[in-house]
């Protein structure tokens, strides 16, 4: 790097070095990829979702796409998450 | 007891074959009976790097298919008495490497050799899988560059989940990080991931650092593993790697930039 380059750099002020950017990007994407690894959705999940849906539909009028069944990994535990968005004025049948 | 070591990386062009050639040569130079196997069926190159391309008659697929005895397919290295090369097939496809066939070859090699070095192809397909499946230890070759680090992480995940040791519930594959094509000057300038950064991200023990060097190309031009190139930093770095692998406490070298003189700094060198 020549003297002039150094001067230009100095005048530009501190800028985030690309190596630091690379490290940060890697840490984020790998945390994401590692979380998804090894927790393949079990085969029973679609059937479970269907049955839960039927049970809920017995009591509440609800769109099928308002019910979500998901398996997530939180640290060492697998968490089965059932998410039901209730209609605003739901009323027992 | 023979050890099976896979040289792997996920990403291509990071230095797997260069490392396989120099690492196996280094083991042989220390007097250990060593064989290095090219698993890159269809794109064999270890023979070129080792300088034995004109002596290939039979290959690993011939042995698996029973067309040649293992002893006839092994090529004695021209630099080391204790080193043999088992070339990959150039004409078949990677599916020719059936796991049972590979296992039979590795079991037979274990009777004669102390170290069996498996040079993995790039990717995570069948060829790479058969190279790593029987491994006791893994050299994960990584460049200080985002795509290489990410692919190495993926390979580590596969080693931990799908290798024979993982499937059989044995002790896990022993992982070693080998950072290659390292440029300490660019690291100091904040332009390249440091060895500490890579270690922090991949979280496996560091076996060594191989500096970026012109002598690697010169060595491959000549068909001589880089470890044999006199007075080159790469050769010294690979010798250190082998020493550390054997358990010797060798301090890391080639990780800090050379001091640049006042005039060079002022007027700019190359």
Interface residues (C-beta under 8 A of the other chain):
Chain A: X1 X2 X3 X5 X17 X18 X19 X20 X22 X23 X25 X26 X27 X29 X30 X33 X34 X37 X38
Chain B: X145 X146 X149 X150 X153 X154 X157 X161 X187 X189 X190 X191 X192 X193 X194 X197 X200 X201 X266 X267 X268
